[in-house]
Amino acid sequence: MDISILFRIAAIGIIVTVICQILKKSDRDDIATVVSIVGLLLVLTIVVSMVGDLFGQIREIFDL
């Protein structure tokens, strides 16, 4: 696992948090919820691709 992936996930979290706080202060709670869901989907996409790579490596190791 590369450390840059962790930094990318942390950066997405920080950006989403800042945007959500700004939107909540300006009474846009519905859009803030959508932004947090989009951020969650971005992070889940990264994690799912990492898990897929892990299973690919396991198949390669055991010649499946």
N, CA, C and O atoms as a GROMACS GRO file, in nm:
protein
  256
    1MET      N    1   0.084  -0.118   0.000
    1MET     CA    2   0.000   0.000   0.000
    1MET      C    3   0.089   0.124   0.000
    1MET      O    4   0.185   0.135   0.076
    2ASP      N    5   0.054   0.214  -0.085
    2ASP     CA    6   0.130   0.337  -0.098
    2ASP      C    7   0.074   0.442  -0.001
    2ASP      O    8  -0.047   0.452   0.018
    3ILE      N    9   0.164   0.519   0.058
    3ILE     CA   10   0.122   0.619   0.156
    3ILE      C   11   0.043   0.733   0.091
    3ILE      O   12  -0.034   0.801   0.158
    4SER      N   13   0.061   0.753  -0.039
    4SER     CA   14  -0.010   0.861  -0.107
    4SER      C   15  -0.160   0.837  -0.110
    4SER      O   16  -0.239   0.932  -0.115
    5ILE      N   17  -0.201   0.711  -0.106
    5ILE     CA   18  -0.345   0.679  -0.104
    5ILE      C   19  -0.406   0.728   0.027
    5ILE      O   20  -0.517   0.782   0.028
    6LEU      N   21  -0.334   0.710   0.137
    6LEU     CA   22  -0.384   0.760   0.265
    6LEU      C   23  -0.395   0.912   0.265
    6LEU      O   24  -0.491   0.968   0.318
    7PHE      N   25  -0.295   0.978   0.206
    7PHE     CA   26  -0.301   1.124   0.198
    7PHE      C   27  -0.417   1.170   0.110
    7PHE      O   28  -0.482   1.270   0.139
    8ARG      N   29  -0.444   1.095   0.002
    8ARG     CA   30  -0.554   1.130  -0.087
    8ARG      C   31  -0.688   1.117  -0.013
    8ARG      O   32  -0.774   1.203  -0.025
    9ILE      N   33  -0.705   1.008   0.063
    9ILE     CA   34  -0.828   0.989   0.139
    9ILE      C   35  -0.844   1.098   0.246
    9ILE      O   36  -0.953   1.149   0.267
   10ALA      N   37  -0.734   1.132   0.312
   10ALA     CA   38  -0.739   1.238   0.414
   10ALA      C   39  -0.773   1.372   0.352
   10ALA      O   40  -0.849   1.450   0.409
   11ALA      N   41  -0.717   1.400   0.234
   11ALA     CA   42  -0.745   1.527   0.167
   11ALA      C   43  -0.892   1.536   0.127
   11ALA      O   44  -0.954   1.641   0.140
   12ILE      N   45  -0.947   1.426   0.078
   12ILE     CA   46  -1.089   1.425   0.043
   12ILE      C   47  -1.173   1.452   0.167
   12ILE      O   48  -1.270   1.528   0.161
   13GLY      N   49  -1.138   1.390   0.279
   13GLY     CA   50  -1.211   1.412   0.403
   13GLY      C   51  -1.206   1.556   0.451
   13GLY      O   52  -1.307   1.612   0.493
   14ILE      N   53  -1.088   1.615   0.443
   14ILE     CA   54  -1.073   1.754   0.487
   14ILE      C   55  -1.151   1.849   0.397
   14ILE      O   56  -1.220   1.939   0.446
   15ILE      N   57  -1.142   1.828   0.266
   15ILE     CA   58  -1.213   1.916   0.172
   15ILE      C   59  -1.364   1.903   0.191
   15ILE      O   60  -1.435   2.004   0.192
   16VAL      N   61  -1.413   1.781   0.205
   16VAL     CA   62  -1.557   1.761   0.223
   16VAL      C   63  -1.603   1.824   0.354
   16VAL      O   64  -1.711   1.884   0.360
   17THR      N   65  -1.524   1.812   0.458
   17THR     CA   66  -1.561   1.872   0.587
   17THR      C   67  -1.570   2.023   0.578
   17THR      O   68  -1.664   2.083   0.630
   18VAL      N   69  -1.472   2.085   0.514
   18VAL     CA   70  -1.473   2.231   0.500
   18VAL      C   71  -1.593   2.276   0.418
   18VAL      O   72  -1.662   2.372   0.455
   19ILE      N   73  -1.618   2.208   0.306
   19ILE     CA   74  -1.733   2.246   0.222
   19ILE      C   75  -1.864   2.229   0.297
   19ILE      O   76  -1.952   2.314   0.288
   20CYS      N   77  -1.877   2.119   0.371
   20CYS     CA   78  -2.000   2.096   0.447
   20CYS      C   79  -2.020   2.202   0.555
   20CYS      O   80  -2.133   2.248   0.575
   21GLN      N   81  -1.913   2.242   0.624
   21GLN     CA   82  -1.926   2.345   0.725
   21GLN      C   83  -1.968   2.479   0.664
   21GLN      O   84  -2.052   2.550   0.720
   22ILE      N   85  -1.911   2.512   0.549
   22ILE     CA   86  -1.948   2.637   0.482
   22ILE      C   87  -2.095   2.633   0.440
   22ILE      O   88  -2.168   2.730   0.457
   23LEU      N   89  -2.137   2.518   0.384
   23LEU     CA   90  -2.276   2.507   0.340
   23LEU      C   91  -2.373   2.507   0.457
   23LEU      O   92  -2.482   2.564   0.446
   24LYS      N   93  -2.337   2.447   0.568
   24LYS     CA   94  -2.425   2.447   0.684
   24LYS      C   95  -2.438   2.586   0.745
   24LYS      O   96  -2.545   2.623   0.794
   25LYS      N   97  -2.330   2.664   0.742
   25LYS     CA   98  -2.336   2.800   0.794
   25LYS      C   99  -2.425   2.889   0.708
   25LYS      O  100  -2.482   2.986   0.757
   26SER      N  101  -2.436   2.856   0.579
   26SER     CA  102  -2.520   2.936   0.490
   26SER      C  103  -2.657   2.871   0.469
   26SER      O  104  -2.724   2.898   0.369
   27ASP      N  105  -2.699   2.786   0.564
   27ASP     CA  106  -2.831   2.723   0.565
   27ASP      C  107  -2.859   2.641   0.439
   27ASP      O  108  -2.970   2.646   0.386
   28ARG      N  109  -2.762   2.568   0.393
   28ARG     CA  110  -2.778   2.478   0.278
   28ARG      C  111  -2.751   2.334   0.325
   28ARG      O  112  -2.662   2.267   0.273
   29ASP      N  113  -2.829   2.289   0.423
   29ASP     CA  114  -2.806   2.157   0.482
   29ASP      C  115  -2.828   2.044   0.382
   29ASP      O  116  -2.759   1.942   0.387
   30ASP      N  117  -2.924   2.063   0.290
   30ASP     CA  118  -2.950   1.957   0.192
   30ASP      C  119  -2.832   1.938   0.097
   30ASP      O  120  -2.797   1.824   0.064
   31ILE      N  121  -2.772   2.046   0.054
   31ILE     CA  122  -2.656   2.035  -0.035
   31ILE      C  123  -2.535   1.983   0.041
   31ILE      O  124  -2.453   1.911  -0.015
   32ALA      N  125  -2.523   2.018   0.168
   32ALA     CA  126  -2.414   1.967   0.250
   32ALA      C  127  -2.423   1.815   0.265
   32ALA      O  128  -2.322   1.745   0.265
   33THR      N  129  -2.545   1.764   0.277
   33THR     CA  130  -2.564   1.620   0.285
   33THR      C  131  -2.522   1.552   0.155
   33THR      O  132  -2.460   1.446   0.157
   34VAL      N  133  -2.557   1.612   0.043
   34VAL     CA  134  -2.519   1.557  -0.087
   34VAL      C  135  -2.367   1.558  -0.103
   34VAL      O  136  -2.309   1.462  -0.156
   35VAL      N  137  -2.302   1.664  -0.059
   35VAL     CA  138  -2.156   1.672  -0.068
   35VAL      C  139  -2.091   1.565   0.017
   35VAL      O  140  -1.993   1.504  -0.025
   36SER      N  141  -2.144   1.541   0.137
   36SER     CA  142  -2.086   1.436   0.220
   36SER      C  143  -2.108   1.297   0.161
   36SER      O  144  -2.020   1.211   0.173
   37ILE      N  145  -2.220   1.273   0.097
   37ILE     CA  146  -2.243   1.144   0.032
   37ILE      C  147  -2.149   1.126  -0.086
   37ILE      O  148  -2.097   1.017  -0.107
   38VAL      N  149  -2.127   1.231  -0.163
   38VAL     CA  150  -2.034   1.223  -0.275
   38VAL      C  151  -1.891   1.196  -0.227
   38VAL      O  152  -1.819   1.117  -0.287
   39GLY      N  153  -1.852   1.261  -0.119
   39GLY     CA  154  -1.720   1.236  -0.061
   39GLY      C  155  -1.707   1.092  -0.014
   39GLY      O  156  -1.602   1.029  -0.034
   40LEU      N  157  -1.811   1.040   0.048
   40LEU     CA  158  -1.810   0.901   0.092
   40LEU      C  159  -1.798   0.806  -0.026
   40LEU      O  160  -1.725   0.708  -0.019
   41LEU      N  161  -1.869   0.835  -0.134
   41LEU     CA  162  -1.861   0.751  -0.253
   41LEU      C  163  -1.722   0.755  -0.316
   41LEU      O  164  -1.673   0.654  -0.366
   42LEU      N  165  -1.659   0.872  -0.315
   42LEU     CA  166  -1.522   0.881  -0.368
   42LEU      C  167  -1.426   0.794  -0.288
   42LEU      O  168  -1.345   0.721  -0.346
   43VAL      N  169  -1.435   0.802  -0.157
   43VAL     CA  170  -1.346   0.723  -0.072
   43VAL      C  171  -1.376   0.574  -0.087
   43VAL      O  172  -1.284   0.493  -0.092
   44LEU      N  173  -1.504   0.537  -0.094
   44LEU     CA  174  -1.539   0.397  -0.113
   44LEU      C  175  -1.489   0.344  -0.246
   44LEU      O  176  -1.450   0.227  -0.256
   45THR      N  177  -1.490   0.427  -0.350
   45THR     CA  178  -1.436   0.386  -0.480
   45THR      C  179  -1.288   0.355  -0.470
   45THR      O  180  -1.240   0.256  -0.526
   46ILE      N  181  -1.215   0.438  -0.399
   46ILE     CA  182  -1.072   0.415  -0.381
   46ILE      C  183  -1.048   0.286  -0.303
   46ILE      O  184  -0.962   0.206  -0.340
   47VAL      N  185  -1.125   0.266  -0.196
   47VAL     CA  186  -1.107   0.147  -0.112
   47VAL      C  187  -1.146   0.020  -0.188
   47VAL      O  188  -1.077  -0.082  -0.177
   48VAL      N  189  -1.253   0.024  -0.265
   48VAL     CA  190  -1.295  -0.094  -0.340
   48VAL      C  191  -1.190  -0.131  -0.445
   48VAL      O  192  -1.164  -0.249  -0.467
   49SER      N  193  -1.131  -0.032  -0.509
   49SER     CA  194  -1.026  -0.064  -0.606
   49SER      C  195  -0.904  -0.124  -0.538
   49SER      O  196  -0.839  -0.212  -0.594
   50MET      N  197  -0.873  -0.078  -0.416
   50MET     CA  198  -0.761  -0.137  -0.341
   50MET      C  199  -0.791  -0.281  -0.302
   50MET      O  200  -0.702  -0.366  -0.308
   51VAL      N  201  -0.914  -0.310  -0.262
   51VAL     CA  202  -0.952  -0.446  -0.226
   51VAL      C  203  -0.948  -0.536  -0.350
   51VAL      O  204  -0.906  -0.651  -0.342
   52GLY      N  205  -0.990  -0.484  -0.464
   52GLY     CA  206  -0.981  -0.560  -0.588
   52GLY      C  207  -0.838  -0.594  -0.624
   52GLY      O  208  -0.809  -0.705  -0.667
   53ASP      N  209  -0.747  -0.498  -0.605
   53ASP     CA  210  -0.605  -0.524  -0.628
   53ASP      C  211  -0.552  -0.630  -0.532
   53ASP      O  212  -0.471  -0.714  -0.570
   54LEU      N  213  -0.598  -0.626  -0.408
   54LEU     CA  214  -0.556  -0.724  -0.308
   54LEU      C  215  -0.598  -0.865  -0.350
   54LEU      O  216  -0.518  -0.958  -0.344
   55PHE      N  217  -0.723  -0.881  -0.393
   55PHE     CA  218  -0.769  -1.012  -0.436
   55PHE      C  219  -0.695  -1.058  -0.561
   55PHE      O  220  -0.669  -1.177  -0.577
   56GLY      N  221  -0.662  -0.965  -0.651
   56GLY     CA  222  -0.583  -1.000  -0.768
   56GLY      C  223  -0.445  -1.052  -0.730
   56GLY      O  224  -0.396  -1.148  -0.790
   57GLN      N  225  -0.383  -0.989  -0.632
   57GLN     CA  226  -0.252  -1.034  -0.585
   57GLN      C  227  -0.262  -1.169  -0.516
   57GLN      O  228  -0.171  -1.251  -0.530
   58ILE      N  229  -0.370  -1.193  -0.442
   58ILE     CA  230  -0.387  -1.322  -0.376
   58ILE      C  231  -0.405  -1.432  -0.481
   58ILE      O  232  -0.348  -1.540  -0.467
   59ARG      N  233  -0.483  -1.405  -0.586
   59ARG     CA  234  -0.499  -1.502  -0.693
   59ARG      C  235  -0.364  -1.532  -0.761
   59ARG      O  236  -0.334  -1.647  -0.794
   60GLU      N  237  -0.287  -1.427  -0.780
   60GLU     CA  238  -0.156  -1.444  -0.846
   60GLU      C  239  -0.062  -1.526  -0.758
   60GLU      O  240   0.013  -1.609  -0.809
   61ILE      N  241  -0.066  -1.504  -0.628
   61ILE     CA  242   0.024  -1.578  -0.538
   61ILE      C  243  -0.011  -1.726  -0.535
   61ILE      O  244   0.078  -1.811  -0.539
   62PHE      N  245  -0.139  -1.759  -0.530
   62PHE     CA  246  -0.181  -1.898  -0.518
   62PHE      C  247  -0.214  -1.961  -0.653
   62PHE      O  248  -0.263  -2.073  -0.657
   63ASP      N  249  -0.188  -1.894  -0.763
   63ASP     CA  250  -0.213  -1.943  -0.899
   63ASP      C  251  -0.357  -1.993  -0.919
   63ASP      O  252  -0.380  -2.103  -0.967
   64LEU      N  253  -0.452  -1.910  -0.880
   64LEU     CA  254  -0.593  -1.946  -0.897
   64LEU      C  255  -0.650  -1.890  -1.024
   64LEU      O  256  -0.767  -1.911  -1.053
   0.00000   0.00000   0.00000
